[in-house]
């Protein structure tokens, strides 16, 4: 019993309590807002919606998984990177063949369906990609600016991005690109390569517009410029802006938002959860939500800076970049600065897969924090040691 208590005390002392409090606060806030956003869909006698129930289960299971993963030495996880990479590619290939699109996202066949459960494989692949790309960057750390290394790193990035694009999940592909850019930057890639990449992206944009984007995706871009000409594509964002604006500084009150409780903003519990936050908790609530997300990313970056291994540093930066890019894209959609591309707001949007996979990534950050701490020496005593000089 004493040993269990001692080990538990040591486990708690080595856990990043600040990050744990931050993710708990964000998760509770997120569950509360999803519950509020789905109350209008409750049937008679129903207390809580399926989306809110799934999110609660995903958050609880995710926190447990985070603590379990945090107890595993991250070096063991990172050394499995070839296997992790192979599994991720296999998952995406299976999704290409058997993937389905839910009613809310008919344009993207990026889910695997198991009965009534949808699993978005790209969410798990994001975490696997952070691990494999971090190890790749560590292996070529001293030659990162040589053309061959840059080419191989590019191939590594194109494989998951290309597979995700083929499933129709353009939003996740964009997150992969941001993660890649962030990790390459922190790894020390010369700024000239970023400039060349930017020029190539601009040069390729007409081809992407003509041959990669579908008509519905083009219309979403055009709706930003001329919303009156694309009423169907701009409806969600315009209603979302109205909901945000109606919240004022302190909001209309929890469970009292006109747009949220009336179900006027489509997907207000998912991609547009920020509009529900703004309407019911106001500008003040939005600041709290964004503040939590900012400090979660900041804490991860601080953990990365203190890590002894280069790959561990990059893994922390990669997970932080994943969260930060999703926040920027999601808020951009809600503010009608970016087109609707189906990106969730971490910790806040409904979705079991995204929540669970997010916690898996956070578990890796916790592990890096735990196993990079300076541990106190263990006191021990030797007894019953025989020596030929004991009688002298």
Helices and strands as residue ranges (DSSP letters): H 2-13, H 17-37, G 39-41, H 50-70, H 74-79, H 81-98, G 103-105, E 111-114, E 117-120, H 121-139, G 141-143, H 147-166, H 170-187, H 191-207, I 208-212, H 215-225, G 227-229, H 231-246, H 258-261, H 273-306, H 310-334, H 352-370
